[in-house]
Amino acid sequence: MYNLIGKVLFFTIIFSVFISSTALMVSRVSLNRHVWLAGFFANVLDFFYLPLRHLFVKFSDSRILDKWMASLKNMAHKSAFAKTSKRIILAPHCMRALDCPAHSTREGIQCKSCGKCVFTRLKKDSETNGYKLFILTGSSFVKRILQMEKADGVLLIACDYELNKVMRALKGKKVVTYGVPMENDGCYGTEVDYQKVLDAFETFKY
């Protein structure tokens, strides 16, 4: 009996290493070209996320893992996101100007379109393309906003860690996520390549 249990455990470990390593390679490739079974491999990485993140923290950079996973999930979600009918944008307040005059509410930062940062343009373009923009000071706002808006599509603008975090948190919910990664992370002074935002609007045009 113990011999059988040992063999089952051994082959389980071997299979886990094989499938998670394969999923990592596929996620890395997804940065540059289309891959097959993106949804399956995204689920594999979600399942093994904590041990994989521990390895990346110890031997590399966990942000790399989040970047690969967010890319793979974008590929997996692309078709479903295109079919969504009510979309919102969730963006982080760290992209706003340091002297931003807007105030915070239960729905996030209320942009005044003062022209001091990217949100003036993003607010206008979001409305033009059929999205409602929410500028968040933390991921705790996400649940409240989704309950309030009843959106089925969420376009995320965030650093790779937050993209992957929110995508994982909303997995299995009645909402499809798609992410636009920022150029850097931090508490302030972050930026997004705005062309990537425009590309997302064009790709998922109603």
C-alpha positions in Angstrom: 0.0 0.0 0.0 2.7 2.5 1.0 4.7 1.5 -2.2 1.6 2.3 -4.3 1.0 5.6 -2.5 4.7 6.5 -3.1 4.5 5.8 -6.8 1.2 7.8 -7.2 2.8 10.7 -5.4 6.0 10.5 -7.5 4.1 10.5 -10.8 1.8 13.3 -9.6 4.8 15.4 -8.8 6.4 14.6 -12.2 3.2 15.4 -14.0 2.7 18.7 -12.1 6.2 19.8 -13.0 5.7 18.9 -16.6 2.3 20.6 -17.1 3.3 23.7 -15.2 6.6 24.0 -17.1 4.7 23.6 -20.4 2.2 26.2 -19.4 5.0 28.6 -18.5 6.6 28.2 -21.9 3.3 28.7 -23.6 2.6 31.8 -21.6 6.0 33.3 -22.6 5.4 32.5 -26.3 2.0 34.3 -26.0 3.8 37.6 -25.7 4.8 37.4 -29.3 2.4 35.2 -31.2 -0.8 33.2 -31.0 -0.8 30.0 -29.0 -3.3 27.1 -28.9 -5.2 26.1 -25.7 -4.5 29.5 -24.1 -7.5 29.1 -21.7 -6.4 25.6 -20.6 -2.8 26.7 -19.9 -4.0 29.9 -18.1 -6.0 27.7 -15.8 -3.0 25.5 -15.2 -0.9 28.6 -14.2 -3.7 29.8 -11.9 -3.8 26.4 -10.1 0.0 26.5 -9.6 0.3 30.2 -9.1 1.5 30.3 -5.5 4.3 27.8 -5.8 5.4 29.3 -9.1 5.3 32.8 -7.7 7.5 31.7 -4.8 10.1 30.3 -7.3 10.0 33.5 -9.4 10.5 35.6 -6.3 13.4 33.5 -5.2 15.2 33.0 -8.5 13.9 35.8 -10.8 11.2 38.4 -10.7 7.5 37.6 -9.9 6.4 40.5 -12.2 7.6 38.3 -15.2 5.2 35.6 -14.2 2.3 38.0 -13.9 3.2 39.5 -17.3 3.2 36.1 -19.0 -0.1 35.1 -17.3 -1.9 38.3 -18.1 -0.8 37.9 -21.8 -2.0 34.3 -21.9 -5.4 35.3 -20.3 -5.8 38.2 -22.8 -5.4 35.6 -25.6 -7.9 33.3 -23.9 -10.4 36.0 -23.3 -10.2 37.9 -26.6 -13.1 36.2 -28.4 -15.4 36.3 -25.4 -14.6 40.0 -24.6 -15.5 40.9 -28.2 -19.0 39.6 -27.6 -19.7 41.6 -24.4 -22.4 44.2 -24.5 -21.8 46.4 -21.5 -18.2 47.4 -20.8 -16.3 49.5 -18.2 -12.7 50.5 -17.8 -11.0 50.1 -14.4 -7.8 52.2 -14.2 -5.4 53.0 -11.3 -5.2 56.5 -9.8 -1.4 56.3 -9.8 -1.5 57.6 -13.4 -3.1 60.9 -12.5 -1.2 64.1 -11.9 0.3 64.8 -8.5 -1.7 68.0 -8.2 -4.9 66.4 -9.4 -7.9 68.5 -8.3 -10.4 65.6 -8.5 -11.9 64.1 -5.3 -12.5 60.5 -4.3 -15.9 58.9 -3.8 -17.3 55.4 -3.3 -17.0 55.1 -7.1 -13.4 56.1 -7.2 -11.7 59.3 -8.4 -14.1 61.7 -10.2 -12.0 63.1 -13.1 -12.6 66.8 -13.7 -11.0 66.8 -17.2 -8.5 69.4 -16.1 -6.0 68.4 -18.8 -3.2 67.7 -16.4 -2.9 64.0 -17.0 -3.9 61.1 -19.3 -7.3 60.7 -17.7 -8.7 63.7 -19.5 -8.2 62.0 -22.8 -9.1 58.6 -21.5 -12.4 59.8 -20.1 -13.4 61.3 -23.4 -12.2 58.3 -25.5 -13.9 55.8 -23.1 -17.2 57.5 -23.5 -16.8 57.8 -27.3 -16.1 54.0 -27.5 -19.0 53.0 -25.2 -17.1 52.4 -22.0 -17.6 53.9 -18.6 -14.4 54.9 -16.9 -13.6 54.2 -13.2 -10.4 55.5 -11.6 -9.7 53.3 -8.6 -7.5 53.9 -5.5 -7.5 50.2 -4.7 -8.7 46.8 -5.9 -11.3 46.8 -3.1 -13.4 49.0 -5.3 -13.8 46.4 -8.0 -16.5 44.3 -6.4 -18.7 47.3 -5.5 -18.4 48.8 -9.0 -19.3 45.5 -10.7 -22.3 45.1 -8.4 -23.4 48.6 -9.3 -22.8 48.5 -13.0 -23.7 44.9 -13.9 -21.1 45.1 -16.7 -20.2 41.9 -18.6 -16.9 43.2 -19.9 -14.0 44.9 -18.0 -11.1 46.5 -19.7 -8.3 46.7 -17.1 -5.4 49.2 -17.2 -2.8 48.3 -14.6 0.6 46.9 -13.8 1.1 43.2 -14.6 0.7 42.2 -11.0 -2.6 44.0 -10.6 -3.8 42.8 -14.0 -3.2 39.2 -13.1 -4.6 39.7 -9.6 -7.9 41.1 -10.8 -8.2 38.6 -13.6 -7.7 35.8 -11.1 -10.2 37.4 -8.7 -12.9 37.7 -11.4 -12.4 34.2 -12.8 -15.6 32.3 -12.8 -17.7 35.5 -12.4 -20.2 36.6 -15.0 -17.7 39.1 -16.5 -14.9 38.9 -19.1 -11.6 40.7 -18.5 -9.0 42.0 -20.9 -5.9 43.9 -19.8 -3.8 46.7 -21.0 -0.4 46.6 -19.1 1.2 49.8 -18.0 4.8 50.7 -18.8 5.8 50.8 -15.1 4.4 50.2 -11.7 4.5 52.2 -8.5 2.3 54.4 -6.3 2.5 57.5 -8.5 4.0 58.6 -11.8 2.9 55.5 -13.7 2.2 55.5 -17.4 0.4 53.5 -20.1 1.3 53.3 -23.8 -1.8 55.1 -24.9 -1.6 53.5 -28.3 -2.3 50.1 -26.7 -5.5 51.6 -25.2 -6.6 52.9 -28.6 -5.7 49.5 -30.1 -8.0 47.8 -27.6 -10.8 50.2 -28.5 -10.3 49.4 -32.1 -10.1 45.6 -31.6 -13.3 45.5 -29.6 -15.3 48.1 -31.4 -19.0 47.6 -30.9 
